[in-house]
Amino acid sequence: MHHLLSRRSLFIAGAALAASQLALAHGPTRQKVVEKVTIDAPAAVVWDKVKSFDALAQWHPAVASSPADKGNAVGSVRTIALKGGGELIETLEGYSEEQRRYSYRARDGGALPVTNYTSTIQVTPDGDAKSVVEWRGAFYRAFPGNDPPPDKNDDAAVKAITGVYQTGLANLKKAVEGK
């Protein structure tokens, strides 16, 4: 009986391993990016700069305009026009004035090599005179099948979102600190 049980366990373990390797061979996996910056200003001051869903153009250097049709109401649609051309359409999914946080989604990455993109930006106090801004996103690469072209693979997607976050946060820090 023990011999049969260990054979069966081995078979199940082998089948599970084969299934997991098969899963890795098909399609994209969800990617994540988290960027943070510490700003020498109280959280309320930093939040004031980023809290409007349509204010992205006021602090992100790559954004020409970012109007939102319903302001900070959940369901508001923001159309981002990039300075170099291209656009993104994002929908506000959650907004909390108390937690200084909002979340949004873009099904299609538009000018970015991503799909099913979700993102959250949050400002938290770091003592009385400083704050930390965290911008996080999760997404899939733009090319859904196997063997994506280099401009639509996982690396391109992560690099693009990382660049958007780092550039935006660095400019936000500069704008708020006045340096």
C-alpha positions as a printed NumPy array, in Angstrom:
array([[  0.   ,   0.   ,   0.   ],
       [  2.773,   2.442,   0.899],
       [  4.489,   1.747,  -2.43 ],
       [  1.282,   2.535,  -4.33 ],
       [  0.72 ,   5.722,  -2.385],
       [  4.214,   7.084,  -3.03 ],
       [  3.909,   6.254,  -6.753],
       [  0.598,   8.078,  -6.9  ],
       [  2.088,  11.084,  -5.047],
       [  5.018,  11.106,  -7.466],
       [  2.63 ,  11.01 , -10.438],
       [  0.566,  13.916,  -9.021],
       [  3.699,  15.955,  -8.298],
       [  5.001,  15.281, -11.831],
       [  1.656,  16.259, -13.367],
       [  1.576,  19.472, -11.334],
       [  5.125,  20.342, -12.402],
       [  4.296,  19.707, -16.065],
       [  1.169,  21.843, -15.787],
       [  3.102,  24.711, -14.202],
       [  5.749,  24.59 , -16.943],
       [  3.009,  24.52 , -19.565],
       [  1.403,  27.575, -17.958],
       [  4.707,  29.455, -18.165],
       [  4.989,  28.715, -21.874],
       [  1.672,  30.341, -22.79 ],
       [  0.896,  34.033, -22.847],
       [  1.991,  36.976, -20.754],
       [  2.241,  37.262, -16.98 ],
       [  1.106,  40.246, -14.955],
       [  3.934,  42.703, -14.342],
       [  4.241,  45.156, -11.452],
       [  6.088,  48.417, -10.903],
       [  6.338,  50.359,  -7.628],
       [  8.18 ,  53.676,  -7.42 ],
       [  8.472,  56.004,  -4.415],
       [  9.851,  59.451,  -3.745],
       [ 10.333,  61.36 ,  -0.495],
       [  9.4  ,  65.029,  -0.73 ],
       [ 10.41 ,  67.751,   1.73 ],
       [  6.859,  69.004,   2.252],
       [  3.888,  67.966,   4.406],
       [  1.59 ,  65.302,   2.921],
       [ -1.302,  67.789,   2.695],
       [  0.778,  70.095,   0.463],
       [  1.87 ,  67.243,  -1.83 ],
       [ -1.658,  65.798,  -1.964],
       [ -2.962,  69.212,  -3.016],
       [ -0.692,  69.022,  -6.071],
       [ -1.765,  65.516,  -7.198],
       [ -5.268,  65.   ,  -5.823],
       [ -7.226,  66.169,  -8.851],
       [ -7.613,  63.347, -11.362],
       [ -7.248,  65.939, -14.124],
       [ -4.07 ,  67.536, -12.664],
       [ -1.517,  65.135, -14.16 ],
       [ -0.514,  67.711, -16.809],
       [  0.346,  70.141, -14.009],
       [  3.105,  67.958, -12.568],
       [  4.114,  65.298, -15.123],
       [  6.542,  66.678, -17.717],
       [  5.471,  64.261, -20.49 ],
       [  1.77 ,  65.214, -20.287],
       [  0.373,  68.062, -22.414],
       [ -3.19 ,  67.826, -21.112],
       [ -5.219,  65.525, -18.858],
       [ -8.887,  66.592, -18.682],
       [-11.267,  64.334, -16.731],
       [-14.976,  64.37 , -17.594],
       [-16.296,  63.925, -14.027],
       [-13.44 ,  65.303, -11.919],
       [-12.67 ,  63.07 ,  -8.922],
       [-15.921,  61.081,  -9.104],
       [-15.477,  57.327,  -9.527],
       [-16.076,  56.535, -13.193],
       [-14.492,  59.793, -14.371],
       [-12.626,  59.326, -17.671],
       [ -9.277,  61.088, -18.1  ],
       [ -7.862,  61.615, -21.593],
       [ -4.111,  62.109, -21.436],
       [ -2.409,  63.775, -24.384],
       [  1.349,  63.234, -24.396],
       [  3.738,  65.981, -25.455],
       [  5.488,  63.702, -27.952],
       [  2.19 ,  62.549, -29.448],
       [ -0.15 ,  59.733, -28.482],
       [ -2.77 ,  59.462, -25.8  ],
       [ -4.139,  57.276, -23.026],
       [ -7.683,  56.901, -21.735],
       [ -7.951,  56.128, -18.008],
       [-10.952,  55.605, -15.732],
       [-10.971,  56.547, -12.042],
       [-11.842,  53.452,  -9.991],
       [-11.354,  54.612,  -6.414],
       [-10.755,  57.885,  -4.624],
       [-10.039,  58.587,  -0.958],
       [ -9.399,  62.129,   0.269],
       [ -8.796,  60.738,   3.81 ],
       [ -6.142,  58.256,   2.668],
       [ -4.756,  60.654,   0.038],
       [ -5.036,  57.97 ,  -2.62 ],
       [ -6.704,  57.278,  -5.927],
       [ -6.728,  54.326,  -8.304],
       [ -7.423,  54.161, -11.992],
       [ -7.483,  51.718, -14.919],
       [ -6.736,  51.672, -18.644],
       [ -7.852,  48.611, -20.613],
       [ -5.732,  49.646, -23.573],
       [ -2.318,  51.188, -22.928],
       [ -2.708,  53.637, -25.798],
       [  0.73 ,  55.187, -26.259],
       [  2.243,  52.766, -23.699],
       [  3.137,  49.119, -24.535],
       [  0.722,  47.703, -21.914],
       [ -2.825,  46.363, -21.563],
       [ -5.135,  45.921, -18.578],
       [ -3.209,  48.559, -16.669],
       [ -4.25 ,  49.467, -13.126],
       [ -2.497,  52.052, -11.018],
       [ -2.63 ,  53.738,  -7.617],
       [ -0.961,  56.914,  -6.436],
       [ -0.804,  57.638,  -2.705],
       [  0.719,  60.334,  -0.516],
       [  1.622,  59.432,   3.089],
       [  3.158,  61.593,   5.828],
       [  6.779,  60.986,   6.822],
       [  6.823,  63.028,  10.018],
       [  5.405,  66.562,   9.941],
       [  7.542,  68.107,   7.229],
       [  8.044,  65.276,   4.747],
       [  5.905,  62.903,   2.73 ],
       [  6.308,  59.805,   0.602],
       [  4.537,  59.466,  -2.718],
       [  4.074,  55.901,  -3.929],
       [  2.961,  55.204,  -7.498],
       [  2.265,  51.563,  -8.24 ],
       [  0.936,  49.775, -11.268],
       [  0.095,  46.29 , -12.502],
       [ -0.339,  45.431, -16.156],
       [  0.233,  42.987, -18.995],
       [  2.511,  43.61 , -21.95 ],
       [  0.925,  44.974, -25.123],
       [  1.461,  41.782, -27.147],
       [ -0.818,  39.051, -25.741],
       [  0.659,  36.036, -27.577],
       [  3.919,  34.164, -27.33 ],
       [  7.109,  35.599, -28.871],
       [  6.242,  39.304, -28.598],
       [  8.244,  41.826, -30.617],
       [ 10.877,  43.669, -28.507],
       [  8.798,  46.87 , -28.3  ],
       [  5.77 ,  45.006, -26.884],
       [  7.344,  42.453, -24.531],
       [  7.436,  42.35 , -20.706],
       [ 10.723,  44.275, -20.515],
       [  9.386,  47.073, -22.74 ],
       [  6.212,  47.299, -20.643],
       [  8.087,  47.446, -17.319],
       [ 10.628,  49.932, -18.705],
       [  7.877,  52.232, -20.033],
       [  5.851,  52.288, -16.792],
       [  8.992,  52.652, -14.654],
       [ 10.025,  55.615, -16.817],
       [  6.589,  57.245, -16.522],
       [  6.601,  56.883, -12.732],
       [ 10.215,  57.956, -12.157],
       [  9.964,  60.99 , -14.445],
       [  6.647,  62.069, -12.929],
       [  7.736,  61.632,  -9.319],
       [ 11.057,  63.427,  -9.868],
       [  9.227,  66.367, -11.45 ],
       [  6.598,  66.376,  -8.682],
       [  9.377,  66.561,  -6.067],
       [ 10.998,  69.456,  -7.945],
       [  7.679,  71.303,  -8.381],
       [  6.65 ,  70.956,  -4.715],
       [ 10.067,  71.685,  -3.212],
       [ 10.627,  74.595,  -5.622],
       [ 14.181,  73.461,  -6.398]])
